[in-house]
């Protein structure tokens, strides 16, 4: 019958069974179109690759950042609490009692306590610099156990000890050292502080959980009282306690530090600020993922366009295959497979490119390079879905061509 000849090709019209096409044969036939037009295939796959690479890189960089944060918190701990003065009922700055740190030490679960006091003076590279040009660098009076409490590490030199804490000696925070142009500590390294020269005995690395120390010159409490007029009132008290007791300790810190006016005391957990930063990074990551999805959509449109053009250009091939016995399903499968292979080519390239970008960026930042498995597998799955959707219409269009119509087309 004419209808059957049109639907199933010459072999079916002659009463022969249509040959079966195995999966391996289908993939091989589908790859023919890519091999015969490599430049077009490469450009079409590039759109998919860019979208997938953008999404994998965004997820990978975000995961690497979280891994670095987790390592930092594991190293520094999330059990650090800070106590600082707030405001009184009249809106004026309050003060912590002189005995605040001593009273906090009496809280049972507290294991470490260290007090820091802000001094109303600035630090300069030389005595020739105008007072107004302070570079926002401050001065702090500190206890000797501060590094152990806040997790500070020295980049150069030594920390204050019982002897140097009594004399004009200072340890610079990382930012302060950089702005003052001090690259190393030593007896010949001095800064102008409070109207006299102080010797730089040490330089700290950045302190993630106590960033206020980075932009300060730190001096011993005895020297601060003798040379800088320090009044002894702490402006920040750092405390450590077991992880399981942090919440309980935070509830009593204010009342312990200032029993007469606990409402004038602020208690905070520095690790919460890092967690909030991570939440901000997640929102930014979502925005970048959206941009990657747009690029991926554009790549999918490119694949669809390539497949439609391919069907138009290969009408004679389609007619010849139909006349030799290929069924509509086999023709449809050929072009759908070609679309899937094209998308998969872009997906694999995109995953590799995204992983490379993530690794390179993580190495530059000093982070651990992390590309979640779900991002890789998800990226490949998305490309296959896009390839299937993009190739569905061209495949159906190719399958609807009758052998006589296709062969008659010049």
C-alpha positions in Angstrom: 0.0 0.0 0.0 1.2 3.6 -0.7 0.9 4.6 2.9 3.0 1.8 4.1 5.7 2.5 1.5 5.8 6.1 2.6 6.0 5.2 6.3 8.4 2.3 6.3 10.5 2.5 3.2 11.3 0.3 0.2 12.2 -2.8 2.2 8.9 -2.8 4.0 7.0 -2.2 0.7 8.8 -5.2 -0.7 7.5 -7.3 2.2 10.8 -7.4 4.0 11.2 -6.8 7.7 12.9 -3.5 8.6 16.4 -4.1 9.8 17.0 -3.6 13.5 19.4 -0.9 14.6 21.4 -1.6 17.7 22.5 1.0 20.2 26.1 0.9 19.1 25.1 1.3 15.5 22.7 4.1 16.4 25.6 6.0 18.1 27.9 5.4 15.2 25.3 6.6 12.7 24.5 9.6 14.9 28.2 10.5 15.1 28.5 10.7 11.3 26.9 14.1 11.1 29.3 15.5 13.7 32.4 14.1 12.0 31.3 15.4 8.6 30.7 19.0 9.9 33.3 19.3 12.7 33.5 23.1 12.8 29.8 23.6 13.1 29.6 20.8 15.7 32.4 22.4 17.7 30.8 25.9 17.7 27.4 24.5 18.7 28.9 22.4 21.5 30.8 25.5 22.6 27.6 27.3 23.7 26.7 24.3 25.9 30.2 24.1 27.2 30.3 27.8 28.3 27.0 27.5 30.1 28.0 24.2 31.9 31.5 25.6 32.7 30.0 28.7 34.2 27.6 26.7 36.4 30.3 24.2 37.5 32.8 26.9 38.2 30.4 28.9 40.3 29.4 25.9 42.3 33.0 24.7 42.6 34.3 28.1 43.7 31.5 28.5 46.2 32.2 24.9 47.6 35.9 25.7 47.8 35.2 28.9 49.7 32.9 26.9 52.1 35.6 24.3 52.5 38.2 27.0 53.4 35.7 28.5 55.9 35.1 25.1 57.5 38.8 24.5 57.8 39.3 28.0 59.3 36.5 27.4 61.8 37.9 24.0 62.6 41.3 25.5 63.2 40.2 28.5 65.2 37.1 27.1 66.7 33.5 28.5 67.0 33.7 28.6 70.8 35.1 32.2 70.9 32.8 34.8 72.5 33.5 38.5 72.8 32.3 40.9 75.5 32.3 44.6 74.8 30.7 47.7 76.2 27.5 49.0 74.6 25.5 52.2 75.3 23.9 53.4 78.5 20.4 54.7 78.9 21.4 58.1 77.6 23.0 56.8 74.4 26.5 57.4 75.7 29.3 54.9 75.4 29.4 52.6 78.4 32.5 51.1 80.0 33.2 47.7 81.3 34.2 47.5 85.0 37.9 47.2 85.7 37.2 43.7 87.1 35.3 42.5 84.1 37.9 40.0 82.9 38.5 38.7 86.4 34.8 38.1 87.0 34.4 36.3 83.7 37.2 34.0 84.6 35.1 32.7 87.5 32.4 31.3 85.1 32.9 27.5 85.5 33.0 26.4 81.8 35.2 29.3 80.7 38.7 28.0 79.8 40.5 31.1 78.5 40.0 34.9 79.0 42.0 37.7 77.5 41.3 41.5 77.7 42.1 44.2 75.1 41.8 47.9 75.8 41.6 50.6 73.2 44.0 53.5 73.7 43.2 57.0 72.4 46.3 57.4 70.3 47.6 56.5 66.9 50.6 54.8 65.4 52.8 56.3 62.6 55.7 55.2 60.6 57.8 58.2 61.7 57.3 61.3 63.8 57.2 63.4 60.6 53.8 62.3 59.5 50.8 64.6 60.2 48.5 63.4 63.0 45.5 63.5 60.7 47.1 60.9 58.4 46.8 57.9 60.7 45.6 55.4 58.1 42.8 54.3 60.6 45.4 52.5 62.6 44.7 52.2 66.4 46.6 51.1 69.5 45.5 48.4 71.9 46.7 47.4 75.3 46.7 43.6 75.5 47.2 40.7 77.9 50.0 38.3 77.2 47.7 35.3 76.6 45.8 37.0 73.8 47.3 34.8 70.9 46.2 31.6 72.6 42.7 32.9 73.2 41.9 34.3 69.8 44.0 31.9 67.7 46.5 34.5 66.5 49.8 33.5 64.8 53.0 35.4 64.3 54.2 36.1 60.7 57.6 37.4 62.0 59.3 38.1 65.3 58.0 37.1 68.8 55.0 37.9 70.9 55.2 40.1 74.0 56.5 38.6 77.2 56.7 39.6 80.8 59.7 41.8 80.1 58.9 43.4 76.8 55.3 44.1 78.0 56.8 46.7 80.4 58.8 48.6 77.9 58.1 50.5 74.6 57.6 47.4 72.5 54.8 46.6 70.1 53.4 43.8 68.0 51.7 45.0 64.8 48.6 43.5 63.2 48.9 42.3 59.6 47.1 45.3 58.1 48.9 47.8 60.4 52.3 46.4 59.4 51.4 46.6 55.7 50.2 50.2 55.9 53.2 51.3 57.9 55.6 49.6 55.5 57.1 47.3 58.2 57.9 43.9 56.6 59.9 42.4 59.5 60.4 42.7 63.2 63.6 43.6 64.9 65.4 45.9 67.3 66.0 48.4 64.4 62.3 48.4 63.4 60.5 51.2 65.2 57.2 53.1 64.9 56.1 56.4 66.4 53.4 55.7 69.0 52.0 58.1 71.6 54.8 60.6 71.2 57.7 58.1 71.5 59.4 55.4 69.6 58.2 51.8 70.1 60.2 48.8 68.9 58.4 46.3 66.7 59.1 42.9 68.2 56.6 41.0 66.2 54.1 41.0 63.3 50.8 39.0 63.4 49.2 37.1 60.6 45.5 38.1 59.9 43.2 37.0 62.7 39.9 35.9 61.2 38.0 35.8 64.4 39.4 39.1 65.7 39.8 41.3 62.6 40.0 44.5 64.8 43.5 43.4 65.8 44.7 43.4 62.2 44.7 47.2 62.0 46.2 47.9 65.4 49.5 48.2 67.2 49.4 46.0 70.3 51.3 46.9 73.4 51.6 45.3 76.8 49.2 46.4 79.5 52.0 47.6 81.9 53.7 49.7 79.1 50.3 51.1 78.0 49.7 52.3 81.6 53.2 53.7 82.0 53.7 55.4 78.6 50.3 55.9 77.0 48.0 56.7 79.9 45.8 53.6 79.6 43.0 53.7 82.2 42.8 49.9 82.5 39.2 49.5 81.2 38.9 46.7 78.7 37.0 47.4 75.5 36.9 43.8 74.4 37.2 40.6 76.4 37.7 37.4 74.5 36.6 34.1 76.1 36.8 30.5 75.2 34.6 27.6 76.5 33.8 24.1 75.4 31.5 24.0 72.3 28.7 22.3 74.3 28.8 25.2 76.8 29.0 28.2 74.5 25.3 29.0 74.5 25.0 28.7 78.3 28.1 30.9 78.8 26.8 33.5 76.4 23.6 33.8 78.5 25.5 34.8 81.7 28.4 36.8 80.2 26.7 40.2 80.3 25.5 39.9 83.9 28.9 38.6 85.0 31.0 41.2 83.2 28.8 44.1 84.6 26.4 43.0 87.3 25.2 46.5 87.9 24.2 47.2 84.3 24.2 44.0 82.2 22.1 45.9 79.5 25.2 48.0 78.8 27.2 44.9 77.7 27.3 43.4 74.2 28.1 39.7 73.7 28.9 38.3 70.3 30.2 35.2 68.6 32.8 36.1 65.9 32.2 32.8 64.0 28.6 34.0 63.4 29.9 36.8 61.2 31.8 34.3 59.1 28.6 32.2 58.8 26.7 35.4 57.7 29.4 36.0 55.1 28.8 32.5 53.8 25.1 33.2 53.5 25.9 36.3 51.5 28.1 34.2 49.3 25.3 31.7 48.7 23.0 34.5 47.5 25.7 35.7 45.1 26.2 32.1 43.9 22.5 31.8 43.1 22.8 34.9 40.9 25.8 33.6 39.0 24.0 30.2 38.6 21.1 32.1 37.0 23.5 33.7 34.5 25.1 30.3 33.8 21.6 28.9 33.1 20.9 31.7 30.6 24.2 30.8 28.8 23.2 27.2 28.8 19.8 28.0 27.3 21.5 30.0 24.6 23.7 26.9 23.9 20.6 24.7 23.7 19.1 27.1 21.1 22.3 26.8 19.2 22.1 23.0 19.2 18.5 23.1 18.0 19.4 25.5 15.2 22.3 23.3 14.1 20.1 20.2 14.0 17.3 22.0 12.0 19.8 23.1 9.4 21.4 19.6 9.4 18.0 18.1 8.6 17.4 20.6 5.7 20.9 19.9 4.3 20.6 16.1 4.5 17.2 15.5 3.0 18.8 13.4 0.2 20.5 11.3 2.8 17.3 10.8 4.7 15.4 9.9 1.5 18.1 7.4 0.6 18.1 5.7 4.0 14.3 5.5 4.0 14.3 4.0 0.5 16.8 1.4 1.7 14.5 0.3 4.5 15.1 2.7 7.5 12.0 3.3 9.5 10.8 6.6 10.8 11.8 5.6 14.2 15.3 4.8 13.1 15.7 8.2 11.3 14.2 9.9 14.3 16.7 8.0 16.6 19.6 8.9 14.4 19.0 12.7 14.6 18.1 12.6 18.2 21.3 10.7 19.0 23.3 13.2 17.0 21.7 16.0 19.1 22.5 14.1 22.3 26.1 13.5 21.3 26.5 17.2 20.4 25.2 18.3 23.7 27.2 15.6 25.6 30.3 16.9 23.8 29.6 20.4 25.1 28.7 19.1 28.6 31.9 17.1 29.0 34.0 20.0 27.8 32.1 22.4 30.1 32.6 20.2 33.1 36.3 19.9 32.4 36.6 23.6 31.8 34.6 24.4 35.0 36.7 22.1 37.1 39.9 23.6 35.7 38.7 27.2 36.4 37.7 26.1 40.0 41.1 24.5 40.6 43.1 27.4 39.3 41.1 29.9 41.3 41.3 27.9 44.5 45.1 27.6 44.1 45.4 31.3 43.6 43.4 32.0 46.7 45.1 29.2 48.7 41.8 27.3 49.2 41.2 23.6 48.8 39.9 22.9 45.3 36.4 21.3 45.6 34.0 20.4 42.8 31.0 18.7 44.2 30.1 15.4 42.5 26.5 16.5 42.2 27.6 19.5 40.2 29.5 17.4 37.7 26.8 14.7 37.3 24.1 17.3 37.3 25.8 19.3 34.6 26.1 16.2 32.4 22.5 15.3 33.1 21.3 18.8 32.2 23.2 18.7 28.9 21.6 15.5 27.9 18.1 16.9 28.7 18.9 20.0 26.7 20.2 17.9 23.9 17.1 15.8 23.9 14.8 18.8 23.9 16.8 20.6 21.3 16.9 17.6 19.0 13.4 16.4 19.4 11.7 18.7 16.8 14.5 18.3 14.1 14.4 14.5 14.7 10.6 14.3 14.3 10.8 16.6 11.2 13.4 14.3 9.6 11.3 11.2 10.3 8.2 12.7 8.6 10.0 13.1 5.3 8.9 10.4 2.8 11.5 8.8 0.6 10.1 10.2 -2.6 9.8 13.7 -1.2 13.3 13.7 0.2 14.9 12.3 -3.0 13.0 14.6 -5.2 14.4 17.7 -3.3 17.3 19.2 -5.2 
